[in-house]
Amino acid sequence: MEVLLINYDLNFEIRRPPIVERIRKLYPDNKRISESSYAIYTNDSPETVYDKFKDLIDSNDNCMVFTLRRPYAGWHRTPVIEWLESRVN
């Protein structure tokens, strides 16, 4: 399994985007990294993950799925760091 980072920017959205609910439903082992980024722990490829969300993306939006590997650097709340440390290769 790998940690994938889903990064999205849904422009002109007025309400909480449905992509968040879908991430939480399809990938319960996740951590919110930022307002529009979630890390997920999965066997799915980045392409497979993107395919599960592309129906929520329109021409003025952005969505990318990245594989997260070491080394990485930064600061976050302890639960997020612990989650990443226990899952990222």
C-alpha positions, -999 to +999 in steps of 0.1 A: +000+000+000+011+036-006+001+070+005-014+091-023-020+129-020-052+142-036-049+179-042-079+197-056-090+233-063-127+235-071-132+270-083-165+289-079-178+264-054-202+279-028-208+249-006-185+222+008-175+202-023-188+166-026-152+155-033-145+156+005-174+132+013-163+109-015-127+108-002-139+100+033-163+073+020-140+056-005-108+060+016-115+059+053-078+057+061-071+093+053-058+125+068-066+161+058-034+179+050-048+212+040-081+229+030-080+211-003-055+182+001-060+147+016-035+119+020-050+085+016-036+050+023-045+027-006-036+000-030-052+020-058-029+037-084-030+075-088-049+070-121-076+048-104-080+073-076-084+102-101-109+083-121-131+080-090-132+118-087-131+131-122-169+133-125-168+160-098-142+181-117-153+206-144-133+228-168-125+255-142-113+231-115-080+213-108-074+179-094-041+160-091-032+127-074+005+122-064+024+093-048+039+105-015+073+091-007+102+099+015+119+122+019+094+149+027+096+179+050+073+202+068+053+208+100+018+196+108-002+186+138+011+155+156-016+131+146-010+139+109+028+135+113+023+102+131-001+090+104+024+098+077+054+084+095+036+051+099+025+048+063+049+066+039+077+045+024 
